[in-house]
Amino acid sequence: MNPMPPAAIAVIASAIDEYRLTTPPTETTPAGQAERIAEHLLSSGWAIQPQPDQTTAVHPVPRRPRAIREETP
């Protein structure tokens, strides 16, 4: 893993603080916090993209269809 630049860490910390201040505790979710972090990173000029070697792990392998067998009396 590449080291995270200190400027990116500062943007992430700012996003977390802003999320905690503007979102009631009963409405906070990990997904909401992640979305706020992504918004802050993008608006600060950071790019969010998967690593080339990790893109295949995100896509599941399609299942082969099962054969339907007829019951014989």
N, C-alpha and C positions, 0 to 999 in steps of 0.2 A: 504494500500500500504506500502511496506517495504521501509525504508529510503535508499536512494542511497548512496553508499560508496563514500567518497571524491575522492578516486583514480579513480573510474569510471567516475565521473564528470570531472576530469582533462583530461581523455582520450577523452571524448565527446567534451570538449572545444577545445582540440588540433585538433580533426577531423574537427570541424567547421572552425577553423582558417585556416587549410590547404586547405579545400575546397574553402574558399573565396579567398585565395591567388592563387590557381591554376586553377580556373574555371572562365572564363569571365562572368561578371554580366548578359549578355544577354543569357547565356546558363545555368544559375543556375536553379535548380528545387528543390522542397521539397524532391522528391524521390531520386534525386542525392545526396542531403545532407544526407538523412537517410542512403543511401547505404554506403557513406563514413564513417559515424559514425559506422555502423555495421562492416565495414572492420577494422577500428581502434580498436574497442572493441575486435573482434575476434583475431587480431594479437597481442593484448596485453594480451591475455589469459583469457578474460572474456567469459562466455557462454551466448548465447542468446537462450532462450527457453520460450514457453508460460507457464503461470501458469496453474496448473492442472484444476482449476475451471473455467478457461476462454476458454479452448479449444472447448467446445461445442458451445459457442457463435459465433465462427468464421465460423462454417459450417452452411450454410442455410438449412432450412427444405425443403426436396424435395416436389415439387407440385404434386398433383394427376392429372393424365391426364383427360382432359375434354372429355365427351362423344360427339361423332359426331352424329348429328341428321339428318336424311334424310327428306327433304321437301316432303310433300304429296301434290299432285295437287288438 
